[in-house]
Amino acid sequence: MKSYFYFFIFLIFISCNSEKKNIVQKLEKGSYKGILHIQDNEQIPFNFDVNNEKEFTVFNDTEAIKVTEISYKNDSIKIQLPYFEGYITAKIKKDGLEGIFIKKNVDRVVPFSAIKNKPRFETTAKPLVNIEGSWETVFSPNSEEDKYIAKGIFKQKGNKITGTFRTTTGDYRFLEGVMNNDIVKLSTFDGAHAFLFTAKATDSTLNGFFYSGNHWKESFVAKLNNEYELPDAEKLTFLKKGYDKVSFSFPDDKGNLVSLEDEKFKNKVTVLQIMGTWCPNCLDESKYYAEVYNKYESKGVEFVALAFEVAKTQEEAFELINRLKDQVKIPYTVLLAQVASASKISAQQKLPMLNHILSYPTTIIIDKKGKVRKIHTGFNGPATGKEYENFKTNFESFLDELVMEE
């Protein structure tokens, strides 16, 4: 795979036509359908606009991702998605693009193409089913090792479907798709997630498959249940018996070791964020926490993040951390807790007072005396609608309570 990867990059950036060697082609303005080509002859489609040669916009339902890290060489283009390490490199063709999507640190390469003026999914038949509502879902239902639960939340208008799946560790962000006859197709792409969900639907059941890039496929089943709720996110991760505090010592980007014993955190309410720059739910959470920090810093609330990175070196990891901080405008400290792995087992070993780390992100809220008062597993992002609004209300209300304590 690695030899294929580097050979393909070489081909893309070297023009075979010597007469065109010094001619830089630019992608025409307009709307495009991007396609990631995966197993089973399936496709993960998404739409993007070329606003001008230096700015694109990627769309997933109501999400609009502004892309400005774009470079051209001869007849090729490199599109670096914001926040995450994933990028597209491709040859510019008469009617679009032909290339690959790359996530270097996890050695993943997915064939990519784009064509102008095409919808995300074709509407080919009238919908026979309406799946609007909440769905009690099980992924990998036939595997005790891989099985996990989720809650599907969907809206449908004619053929068009939007929504997401919530799990105990986070949500699958903004999904958008169609219903043709009784077949559902939903997708999302943001530079980290590249997801496709396909299912056969009845009025009360869904039976289908979930694809993540071209490296993962699993089945899922769901039943309509508008009363269904996931387990309480504040009861999944907890301190082991005998502990009432967390402790750590990790470096910042200047090489300084930082711990909760530092003067910066004394007599303050502290929000400890366990995250990674590769994690879309962590991105959603970081955007929100940046807003909260600016609102609550003057009230005696401090934030600190522990980044568990897949980048292979400390230098690369801090480059990704600082890129995320710059793009999101994260004003609080982000420390490097781990490199070369997002293993939750390894992460838990670095915070041995926790029963486990079930999810990136996980948030630990600490009072002015340094005691852990709440641990929240996962994050309900903006794609979850009212769940996101409820989380924000409850989170800030709890901070208000802790700030008022002596």
C-alpha positions in Angstrom: 0.0 0.0 0.0 2.8 2.5 0.9 4.7 1.9 -2.4 1.4 2.4 -4.3 0.8 5.6 -2.2 4.1 7.3 -3.1 4.1 6.1 -6.7 0.6 7.6 -7.2 1.7 11.0 -5.6 4.6 11.0 -8.0 2.4 10.5 -11.0 0.0 13.1 -9.9 2.5 15.9 -9.5 4.6 15.1 -12.6 2.9 16.0 -15.9 3.6 13.5 -18.6 3.2 16.1 -21.4 6.4 18.1 -21.6 4.6 20.8 -23.6 2.3 21.5 -20.7 5.0 21.2 -18.0 5.1 24.9 -17.2 1.3 25.6 -17.7 -0.5 25.8 -14.4 -4.2 24.7 -14.8 -6.8 25.9 -12.3 -10.1 24.3 -11.4 -13.0 26.2 -12.9 -15.5 28.0 -10.6 -18.8 26.2 -10.0 -20.5 23.3 -8.2 -19.0 19.8 -8.1 -19.8 16.3 -6.8 -16.8 14.7 -5.1 -16.7 10.9 -5.0 -14.7 8.6 -2.8 -14.6 5.2 -4.5 -14.8 2.4 -1.9 -15.4 -1.4 -1.7 -18.5 -3.2 -3.1 -18.5 -0.6 -6.0 -20.0 1.9 -3.6 -19.3 5.6 -3.5 -19.1 8.2 -0.7 -20.4 11.4 -2.4 -20.3 15.0 -1.3 -20.7 18.4 -2.8 -18.4 21.3 -3.0 -18.3 24.7 -4.6 -15.2 26.3 -6.2 -15.7 29.9 -5.2 -12.4 30.9 -6.7 -9.0 29.4 -7.2 -8.1 30.0 -3.5 -11.4 29.1 -1.8 -13.7 26.1 -1.9 -16.7 25.2 0.3 -17.6 21.6 1.2 -21.2 20.9 2.1 -22.8 18.3 4.4 -26.5 19.3 5.1 -26.3 22.6 6.9 -22.6 22.4 7.5 -20.4 24.5 5.2 -16.6 23.9 5.5 -14.5 26.7 4.1 -11.3 25.3 2.4 -8.5 27.8 1.8 -5.3 25.6 1.7 -5.3 24.9 -2.0 -2.2 24.7 -4.2 -1.7 24.0 -7.9 1.3 22.5 -9.8 1.2 22.1 -13.6 -2.1 20.1 -14.2 -2.5 19.0 -10.6 -4.2 20.3 -7.5 -3.8 19.7 -3.7 -6.8 20.4 -1.5 -5.9 20.4 2.2 -9.0 20.1 4.3 -9.1 22.4 7.4 -8.5 21.1 10.9 -7.6 17.5 10.0 -4.6 16.0 8.2 -6.6 14.5 5.3 -6.1 16.0 1.9 -7.0 15.4 -1.8 -4.4 15.4 -4.6 -5.7 15.1 -8.1 -5.2 15.8 -11.8 -7.4 18.5 -13.3 -9.5 17.0 -16.1 -11.8 18.7 -18.6 -14.9 17.9 -16.6 -13.5 17.6 -13.0 -10.8 15.8 -11.0 -9.1 12.4 -10.8 -6.9 11.5 -7.9 -6.8 10.2 -4.3 -7.8 11.2 -0.7 -4.9 10.7 1.7 -4.6 10.3 5.5 -0.9 9.9 5.9 -0.6 9.1 9.6 -3.0 6.2 9.4 -1.7 5.0 6.0 -5.1 5.3 4.2 -5.5 6.1 0.5 -8.9 6.3 -1.2 -9.5 6.8 -4.9 -11.2 10.1 -5.6 -12.9 11.8 -8.5 -15.1 14.9 -9.0 -17.5 15.9 -11.7 -19.2 19.2 -12.3 -22.9 20.0 -11.7 -24.1 16.7 -10.2 -26.2 16.2 -7.0 -24.9 14.3 -4.0 -27.2 11.4 -4.8 -29.4 10.9 -7.8 -33.2 10.9 -7.2 -34.3 8.0 -9.3 -37.7 7.0 -7.8 -40.4 8.2 -5.5 -39.9 7.4 -1.8 -42.0 4.5 -0.5 -41.1 5.0 3.1 -40.7 8.0 5.5 -38.0 7.4 8.2 -38.4 10.7 10.0 -38.1 10.1 13.8 -35.8 8.3 16.2 -34.4 4.9 15.6 -33.0 2.4 18.2 -29.9 1.1 16.4 -27.4 -1.6 16.8 -24.2 -1.7 14.7 -22.4 -5.1 14.1 -25.4 -6.9 15.7 -23.9 -10.3 15.1 -20.5 -9.6 16.7 -20.3 -9.6 20.5 -16.9 -8.0 20.2 -17.8 -5.2 17.8 -21.5 -4.6 18.7 -22.5 -1.1 19.9 -25.7 0.9 20.2 -26.8 4.1 18.6 -29.7 6.4 18.1 -30.6 7.5 14.6 -32.2 10.9 14.4 -33.7 11.7 10.9 -35.8 14.3 9.1 -37.3 13.6 5.7 -38.9 15.8 3.1 -39.8 14.0 -0.1 -36.7 12.1 -1.2 -34.3 14.1 0.9 -33.1 12.8 4.3 -30.9 14.6 6.8 -29.8 13.7 10.4 -27.2 11.7 12.2 -26.5 8.7 14.4 -25.7 9.4 18.1 -23.6 6.8 19.9 -22.4 6.6 23.5 -19.1 8.1 22.3 -20.3 10.9 20.0 -22.3 11.5 16.8 -21.6 10.8 13.2 -22.1 14.5 12.3 -24.0 15.9 9.4 -25.5 13.2 7.3 -27.3 14.0 4.0 -28.9 11.7 1.5 -32.0 10.3 -0.3 -34.7 7.7 -0.2 -35.3 6.0 -3.6 -38.1 3.5 -3.4 -37.3 1.9 0.0 -33.5 2.3 -0.2 -31.8 4.9 2.0 -28.3 6.3 1.2 -26.6 8.9 3.5 -23.1 10.3 3.4 -20.7 12.8 5.0 -17.2 14.0 4.3 -15.2 16.5 6.3 -11.5 15.6 5.9 -11.6 13.1 8.7 -15.0 11.3 8.4 -15.8 9.7 5.1 -19.0 7.8 5.8 -21.7 6.1 3.8 -24.8 4.5 5.2 -27.0 2.3 3.0 -30.2 0.5 4.2 -33.4 -1.1 3.1 -36.3 0.6 4.9 -39.8 -0.3 6.1 -42.1 1.9 8.2 -40.5 0.4 11.3 -37.1 -1.1 10.4 -33.8 -0.4 8.8 -31.4 -3.1 7.7 -28.1 -1.9 6.1 -24.4 -1.3 6.1 -22.0 1.4 7.3 -18.9 2.1 5.4 -16.0 4.2 6.7 -13.6 5.0 3.8 -12.5 1.9 2.1 -11.1 0.3 5.3 -14.3 -0.5 7.3 -17.7 -2.0 6.7 -20.2 -3.3 9.2 -23.9 -4.1 9.2 -26.6 -2.3 11.3 -30.2 -2.8 12.2 -32.7 -0.3 13.6 -36.2 -0.1 14.7 -38.4 3.0 14.9 -38.6 4.0 18.6 -39.3 7.7 19.3 -39.0 7.1 23.1 -35.5 5.6 22.8 -32.6 7.2 24.7 -28.9 6.2 25.0 -27.3 5.6 28.4 -26.5 8.6 30.5 -23.2 10.1 29.2 -22.3 11.1 32.8 -22.3 7.6 34.2 -20.1 5.8 31.6 -16.7 7.0 32.8 -15.8 7.5 36.5 -13.0 7.6 39.0 -11.8 4.3 40.5 -12.5 3.7 44.2 -10.2 5.7 46.4 -9.8 8.6 44.0 -11.5 12.0 44.0 -9.0 13.8 41.8 -7.1 13.5 38.5 -3.4 14.2 38.1 -1.0 14.4 35.1 2.1 16.1 33.8 2.3 16.7 30.0 4.3 19.1 27.8 3.0 22.1 26.0 4.4 23.2 22.6 7.3 25.1 24.4 8.4 21.9 26.2 7.1 23.1 29.6 5.5 20.4 31.7 2.0 21.4 32.9 0.0 19.9 35.7 -3.2 20.7 37.7 -0.9 21.6 40.6 0.3 24.7 38.7 -0.6 28.1 40.0 -2.8 28.7 36.9 -5.4 26.2 38.0 -5.4 26.9 41.8 -8.8 27.9 43.2 -10.4 27.7 39.8 -13.1 25.6 38.2 -11.2 23.6 35.6 -12.5 21.8 32.5 -10.2 19.0 31.4 -10.8 18.0 27.8 -9.5 14.6 26.5 -9.3 14.9 22.7 -7.3 14.5 19.5 -6.8 16.7 16.5 -8.0 13.8 14.2 -11.4 13.6 15.9 -14.4 15.4 14.4 -16.4 15.3 17.6 -13.5 16.8 19.4 -13.5 19.6 16.7 -17.1 20.4 17.4 -16.5 20.3 21.1 -13.4 22.5 20.8 -15.3 25.2 18.9 -17.9 25.3 21.6 -15.4 25.2 24.5 -13.5 28.1 22.9 -16.7 30.2 23.1 -17.3 29.1 26.7 -13.7 29.8 27.8 -14.0 33.4 26.5 -17.2 33.8 28.4 -16.1 32.2 31.7 -12.4 33.0 32.0 -13.1 36.2 33.9 -15.4 34.2 36.3 -12.5 31.9 37.4 -12.9 29.0 35.0 -9.9 27.5 33.3 -9.7 24.9 30.4 -6.9 22.6 29.5 -6.9 19.9 26.8 -4.9 16.7 26.6 -4.3 15.7 23.0 -3.8 12.0 22.1 -2.3 12.1 18.6 -1.9 9.6 15.8 1.0 11.6 14.4 4.2 9.6 14.5 6.4 12.2 16.1 6.1 14.9 18.8 7.0 17.5 16.3 4.3 16.5 13.8 1.8 16.2 16.6 2.4 19.8 17.8 2.2 21.0 14.2 -1.3 19.5 14.1 -2.2 20.9 17.5 -1.1 24.4 16.7 -2.9 24.3 13.3 -6.1 23.3 15.0 -5.6 26.0 17.7 -5.0 28.7 15.0 -8.0 27.6 12.8 -10.5 27.2 15.6 -9.0 30.1 17.6 -8.7 27.8 20.7 -7.6 30.2 23.5 -6.8 27.6 26.2 -3.8 25.3 26.7 -3.5 22.1 24.7 -0.9 19.6 26.0 0.5 16.6 24.2 -0.4 13.4 26.1 0.4 10.7 23.5 1.9 10.3 20.0 1.6 7.6 17.3 -1.6 6.1 18.7 -5.2 6.9 19.6 -5.4 3.7 21.7 -7.9 4.2 24.5 -6.1 1.6 26.6 -2.9 3.5 26.4 -4.7 6.7 27.1 -6.3 5.2 30.2 -2.8 4.1 31.5 -1.8 7.7 31.4 -4.8 8.6 33.5 -5.0 5.5 35.7 -7.5 7.0 38.2 -10.2 6.6 35.5 -12.1 3.3 35.1 -11.5 3.6 31.3 -11.4 6.1 28.5 -14.4 5.1 26.4 -14.4 8.0 24.0 -12.6 10.9 22.4 -13.7 13.4 23.5 -14.3 13.0 27.2 -14.7 16.0 29.6 -13.8 16.1 33.3 -15.1 19.0 35.3 -13.1 19.8 38.4 -14.1 22.2 41.2 -12.1 24.9 42.9 -10.7 22.4 45.5 -9.4 20.1 42.8 -12.1 17.4 43.1 -13.7 15.8 40.1 -17.4 16.7 40.1 -18.5 15.3 36.7 -17.2 13.2 33.8 -19.0 13.4 30.5 -18.3 10.8 27.8 -18.6 11.8 24.2 -20.1 15.0 22.8 -23.5 15.8 21.2 -22.4 18.1 18.4 -24.5 20.6 16.3 -25.7 17.8 14.0 -27.8 16.4 16.9 -30.0 19.5 17.1 -31.9 19.7 20.4 -29.4 17.3 22.1 -26.6 19.8 21.4 -28.7 22.7 22.7 -29.6 20.7 25.9 -25.9 19.9 26.4 -24.9 23.5 26.2 -27.6 24.6 28.6 -26.7 21.9 31.2 -22.9 22.4 30.8 -23.0 26.2 31.4 -25.6 25.8 34.3 -23.2 23.4 36.0 -20.2 25.8 35.6 -22.4 28.6 37.1 -23.0 26.4 40.1 -19.4 25.6 40.6 -18.3 29.2 40.2 -20.6 30.2 43.0 -19.2 27.7 45.5 -16.7 28.8 48.1 
